[in-house]
Amino acid sequence: MENMSSIKEKLEFKEITVDMRQEVEKYTRDAGLCSSEFTFTSYMVWGARGKITIAFEDGVMYSRCSFPGAPMYMMAPVCLDPADYGRAIVRAEQYMVNNGVKPLFVGIAEQYAEHFRRSGFDLEEDRDNFDYVYEMENLRALPGKKYHAKRNFINRLEQSESFEFVTLGPENIGECIDLYEQWASNKDENDSLSIEWELDAIRTALSNMRELDLLCGGIRINGEIKAFSVADKPWKDMAVTYFEKAEAEVPGLYPLINQQMAANLLNDVKYINREEDMGLEGLRKAKLSYHPSAFIKKYRAAKRQNEI
């Protein structure tokens, strides 16, 4: 392994801005990464206000995560040349050591796992952050017995309410934020920090929807937005859904906005990535109920005790 003492001490991290998109995607697309946190939209919206910062150096992209209340850690580096991966791990590890934190990497794809093992790290599957991947046609058509309950929810809603699916633009930001705040008002006070982060991410996404090529759809009932969804198509055959919110008092809205997005805005891709469940029991149950066709595995890597 490369001698850490020979490594330069400082990486120059910068806050993520829209004009970094082309350079970031040069790394992520060439690497063939298809997990949700490696889309530029994810970097931009969840990294708002410096929560994720990026450094480019010698053909490697480093991503530093500094979320309030948690020690700093890094996402897996991304290299233009796979042969540089071992060097990139050492470089990122030394940065964390120099900043007084134990080296920790997240979002590690299968293709990178062996590099970390060879560099003295223990890996564990990060099940809470596996991405759920669905066939678009299943979400659009909800076919067969296994989707019977979803169809029933939608049918009952259609019988009780007259709804309209609409494409949303920057002019609808206020309506979406109002709906989100209404949704958040029913959450426990212990969720206040995660709600603050998510609201910040949604504001960032909606404020930059054109620059990020986002696809935003909503359900109107009696003229009011009752559900909205935000997605994009970072890869040829797969879309990613980042946010999906609905008024809880209207049963069937979540299955409806999910189905309508697939039918109207995401019907030209084969797969839809609906991100992770974050270990939340209710969210895991909901995502499993749509019968994912695959999971995108991810790993966490911490330095072996005898290597520290």
C-alpha positions as CSV (number, residue, x, y, z in Angstrom):
1,M,0.0,0.0,0.0
2,E,1.3,3.5,-0.8
3,N,3.1,5.2,2.0
4,M,0.7,7.8,3.5
5,S,3.5,10.1,4.5
6,S,4.3,10.7,0.9
7,I,0.8,12.0,0.1
8,K,-0.1,15.7,-0.2
9,E,-2.0,16.8,2.9
10,K,-4.9,18.8,1.5
11,L,-7.7,18.1,-0.9
12,E,-9.6,21.1,-2.2
13,F,-13.3,20.5,-1.6
14,K,-15.9,22.8,-3.2
15,E,-19.7,23.2,-2.7
16,I,-21.6,21.6,-5.5
17,T,-23.1,24.0,-8.1
18,V,-25.0,23.4,-11.4
19,D,-22.0,24.3,-13.5
20,M,-20.1,21.2,-12.1
21,R,-22.6,18.8,-13.7
22,Q,-20.6,18.0,-16.8
23,E,-17.4,17.2,-14.9
24,V,-19.1,15.1,-12.3
25,E,-21.0,13.1,-14.9
26,K,-17.7,12.5,-16.8
27,Y,-16.6,10.5,-13.8
28,T,-19.9,8.7,-12.8
29,R,-21.0,7.8,-16.3
30,D,-17.7,6.5,-17.4
31,A,-17.5,4.4,-14.3
32,G,-20.8,2.8,-15.1
33,L,-22.3,3.6,-11.6
34,C,-26.0,3.2,-11.5
35,S,-26.7,3.7,-7.8
36,S,-28.9,6.7,-6.9
37,E,-26.4,8.7,-4.8
38,F,-24.0,8.9,-7.8
39,T,-26.4,10.9,-10.0
40,F,-25.6,14.6,-10.3
41,T,-29.1,15.5,-9.0
42,S,-28.5,13.5,-5.8
43,Y,-25.1,15.2,-5.3
44,M,-26.7,18.6,-5.8
45,V,-29.9,18.4,-3.8
46,W,-28.7,16.3,-0.8
47,G,-25.4,18.2,-0.8
48,A,-27.0,21.6,-0.6
49,R,-25.4,24.1,1.8
50,G,-22.1,22.2,1.9
51,K,-23.5,18.9,3.3
52,I,-21.7,17.2,0.4
53,T,-18.6,18.7,-1.2
54,I,-16.5,17.5,-4.1
55,A,-12.8,17.6,-4.9
56,F,-11.2,16.7,-8.3
57,E,-7.5,15.7,-8.3
58,D,-5.3,13.7,-10.7
59,G,-8.2,11.9,-12.4
60,V,-10.1,11.1,-9.2
61,M,-13.4,12.6,-7.8
62,Y,-13.7,12.6,-4.0
63,S,-17.0,13.3,-2.2
64,R,-17.0,14.4,1.4
65,C,-20.1,14.2,3.5
66,S,-20.5,16.6,6.5
67,F,-24.0,16.2,7.8
68,P,-25.0,18.0,11.1
69,G,-24.6,15.9,14.1
70,A,-22.5,13.2,12.4
71,P,-18.8,12.7,11.9
72,M,-17.4,13.5,8.5
73,Y,-17.2,10.5,6.1
74,M,-16.6,10.0,2.4
75,M,-18.5,8.3,-0.4
76,A,-16.5,5.9,-2.5
77,P,-14.0,7.7,-4.8
78,V,-14.6,7.6,-8.5
79,C,-11.6,7.3,-10.9
80,L,-11.3,7.9,-14.6
81,D,-8.7,5.1,-14.7
82,P,-9.7,2.1,-12.6
83,A,-5.9,1.4,-12.0
84,D,-5.8,4.5,-9.8
85,Y,-8.4,3.1,-7.3
86,G,-6.0,1.9,-4.6
87,R,-4.2,5.3,-4.7
88,A,-7.5,7.1,-4.4
89,I,-8.5,5.1,-1.3
90,V,-5.2,6.0,0.4
91,R,-5.6,9.6,-0.5
92,A,-9.1,9.9,0.9
93,E,-8.2,7.9,4.0
94,Q,-5.3,10.2,4.8
95,Y,-7.6,13.2,4.4
96,M,-9.9,11.8,7.1
97,V,-7.1,10.9,9.4
98,N,-5.6,14.4,9.1
99,N,-9.1,15.8,10.0
100,G,-9.4,13.7,13.1
101,V,-12.0,11.2,12.0
102,K,-11.9,7.5,11.7
103,P,-11.9,6.5,8.0
104,L,-15.3,5.5,6.8
105,F,-16.5,5.1,3.2
106,V,-20.1,4.6,2.1
107,G,-21.9,3.9,-1.2
108,I,-19.3,1.3,-2.3
109,A,-20.4,-0.5,-5.4
110,E,-19.6,-4.2,-6.0
111,Q,-16.9,-3.3,-8.5
112,Y,-15.0,-1.4,-5.9
113,A,-15.3,-3.7,-2.9
114,E,-12.1,-5.7,-3.5
115,H,-10.0,-2.5,-3.7
116,F,-11.1,-1.6,-0.2
117,R,-10.4,-5.1,1.2
118,R,-6.9,-5.0,-0.3
119,S,-6.4,-1.5,1.4
120,G,-7.1,-2.9,4.9
121,F,-10.8,-2.2,5.2
122,D,-13.6,-4.4,6.5
123,L,-16.7,-4.2,4.4
124,E,-20.3,-4.8,5.4
125,E,-23.4,-4.8,3.3
126,D,-25.4,-1.6,3.8
127,R,-28.9,-3.0,3.4
128,D,-30.6,0.2,4.6
129,N,-29.1,1.9,1.5
130,F,-29.7,-0.7,-1.1
131,D,-31.5,0.9,-4.1
132,Y,-34.8,-0.6,-5.1
133,V,-35.1,-1.1,-8.9
134,Y,-38.5,-1.9,-10.6
135,E,-39.5,-2.6,-14.1
136,M,-41.2,0.4,-15.5
137,E,-44.0,-1.6,-17.1
138,N,-44.9,-3.2,-13.7
139,L,-45.3,0.2,-12.1
140,R,-47.2,1.6,-15.1
141,A,-49.6,-1.4,-15.6
142,L,-49.7,-2.9,-12.1
143,P,-50.3,-6.3,-13.6
144,G,-51.5,-9.6,-12.1
145,K,-52.4,-10.7,-8.6
146,K,-49.4,-9.3,-6.8
147,Y,-50.5,-5.7,-7.7
148,H,-54.1,-6.3,-7.0
149,A,-54.1,-4.2,-3.8
150,K,-52.5,-1.3,-5.6
151,R,-55.1,-1.3,-8.3
152,N,-57.8,-1.5,-5.8
153,F,-56.5,1.6,-4.0
154,I,-56.4,3.5,-7.3
155,N,-59.8,2.3,-8.3
156,R,-61.4,3.4,-5.1
157,L,-59.8,6.8,-5.4
158,E,-61.0,7.2,-9.0
159,Q,-64.5,6.4,-7.9
160,S,-64.5,9.0,-5.1
161,E,-62.5,11.8,-6.6
162,S,-62.0,13.5,-10.0
163,F,-58.2,13.8,-10.4
164,E,-55.9,15.2,-13.0
165,F,-52.2,14.3,-13.6
166,V,-50.2,17.5,-14.4
167,T,-46.6,18.2,-15.4
168,L,-45.1,20.6,-12.9
169,G,-42.7,23.5,-13.6
170,P,-40.9,26.2,-11.6
171,E,-44.2,28.1,-11.3
172,N,-45.5,25.2,-9.0
173,I,-42.7,25.3,-6.4
174,G,-44.9,27.1,-3.8
175,E,-47.7,24.5,-4.2
176,C,-45.3,21.6,-3.7
177,I,-43.6,23.2,-0.7
178,D,-47.0,23.8,0.9
179,L,-47.9,20.2,0.4
180,Y,-44.6,19.0,1.9
181,E,-45.1,21.2,4.9
182,Q,-48.6,19.9,5.4
183,W,-47.2,16.3,5.2
184,A,-44.4,17.2,7.6
185,S,-46.8,18.7,10.2
186,N,-48.0,15.2,11.0
187,K,-44.6,13.8,11.7
188,D,-43.0,13.2,15.1
189,E,-40.7,15.9,16.6
190,N,-37.9,13.4,16.5
191,D,-38.0,13.6,12.7
192,S,-37.4,17.4,12.6
193,L,-33.8,17.2,11.5
194,S,-34.5,14.7,8.6
195,I,-37.5,16.8,7.6
196,E,-35.3,19.9,7.5
197,W,-32.8,18.2,5.3
198,E,-35.4,16.8,3.0
199,L,-37.2,20.2,2.7
200,D,-33.8,21.8,1.8
201,A,-33.2,19.1,-0.8
202,I,-36.7,19.5,-2.3
203,R,-36.3,23.3,-2.5
204,T,-32.9,22.9,-4.2
205,A,-34.4,20.3,-6.7
206,L,-37.4,22.4,-7.6
207,S,-35.5,25.6,-7.9
208,N,-33.1,24.0,-10.3
209,M,-35.5,21.7,-12.1
210,R,-34.7,23.0,-15.6
211,E,-31.0,23.0,-15.1
212,L,-31.1,19.4,-13.7
213,D,-33.6,18.2,-16.4
214,L,-35.9,17.0,-13.7
215,L,-39.3,15.5,-14.5
216,C,-41.9,16.6,-12.0
217,G,-45.5,15.5,-12.0
218,G,-48.5,16.1,-9.7
219,I,-52.0,15.0,-8.9
220,R,-54.6,17.8,-8.8
221,I,-58.0,17.2,-7.0
222,N,-60.4,20.1,-7.0
223,G,-57.7,22.3,-8.4
224,E,-55.2,21.7,-5.6
225,I,-51.9,19.7,-5.8
226,K,-52.4,16.7,-3.5
227,A,-49.4,14.7,-4.6
228,F,-46.1,15.3,-6.4
229,S,-43.1,13.4,-7.6
230,V,-39.6,14.4,-8.8
231,A,-37.5,12.2,-11.0
232,D,-34.9,12.3,-13.8
233,K,-33.3,10.0,-16.4
234,P,-29.6,9.9,-15.7
235,W,-29.1,6.7,-17.6
236,K,-30.4,5.4,-21.0
237,D,-32.6,2.6,-19.6
238,M,-33.2,3.7,-16.0
239,A,-34.9,6.7,-14.3
240,V,-34.5,7.7,-10.6
241,T,-37.4,8.9,-8.4
242,Y,-36.0,11.2,-5.7
243,F,-39.1,12.6,-4.0
244,E,-42.7,11.5,-3.8
245,K,-45.1,13.1,-1.4
246,A,-48.9,12.9,-1.0
247,E,-51.6,14.2,1.3
248,A,-52.0,11.4,3.8
249,E,-55.8,12.0,4.3
250,V,-56.5,10.8,0.7
251,P,-56.1,7.0,0.5
252,G,-54.6,5.8,-2.7
253,L,-52.7,8.9,-3.6
254,Y,-49.3,7.3,-3.3
255,P,-50.1,4.3,-5.6
256,L,-51.7,6.8,-8.0
257,I,-48.8,9.3,-8.3
258,N,-46.4,6.3,-8.6
259,Q,-48.4,4.8,-11.4
260,Q,-49.1,8.1,-13.2
261,M,-45.4,9.1,-13.2
262,A,-44.5,5.7,-14.8
263,A,-47.4,6.1,-17.3
264,N,-46.8,9.7,-18.3
265,L,-43.2,10.9,-17.7
266,L,-41.1,7.8,-17.3
267,N,-42.6,5.4,-19.9
268,D,-39.6,5.4,-22.1
269,V,-37.2,3.7,-19.8
270,K,-37.0,0.0,-18.8
271,Y,-36.3,0.4,-15.1
272,I,-37.1,2.9,-12.3
273,N,-34.8,3.2,-9.4
274,R,-36.7,4.4,-6.3
275,E,-33.7,4.8,-4.0
276,E,-33.3,3.2,-0.6
277,D,-35.5,2.7,2.5
278,M,-32.9,4.1,5.0
279,G,-33.8,1.3,7.4
280,L,-37.3,2.8,8.1
281,E,-39.7,-0.1,8.7
282,G,-42.7,1.5,7.0
283,L,-40.8,2.7,4.0
284,R,-39.2,-0.7,3.6
285,K,-42.6,-2.4,3.7
286,A,-44.0,0.1,1.1
287,K,-41.1,-0.4,-1.3
288,L,-41.2,-4.2,-1.0
289,S,-44.9,-4.1,-1.7
290,Y,-44.1,-3.0,-5.3
291,H,-42.0,-6.1,-5.9
292,P,-38.6,-4.8,-6.9
293,S,-37.0,-6.7,-9.8
294,A,-33.5,-6.1,-8.4
295,F,-31.5,-4.4,-5.6
296,I,-28.4,-2.3,-6.2
297,K,-26.1,-3.4,-3.4
298,K,-23.8,-1.0,-1.5
299,Y,-21.2,-1.5,1.1
300,R,-19.7,0.5,4.0
301,A,-16.0,0.2,4.7
302,A,-14.3,0.9,8.0
303,K,-10.6,0.4,8.7
304,R,-9.7,-2.9,10.3
305,Q,-8.7,-2.4,13.9
306,N,-5.3,-3.9,13.4
307,E,-4.7,-1.5,10.5
308,I,-5.4,1.7,12.5
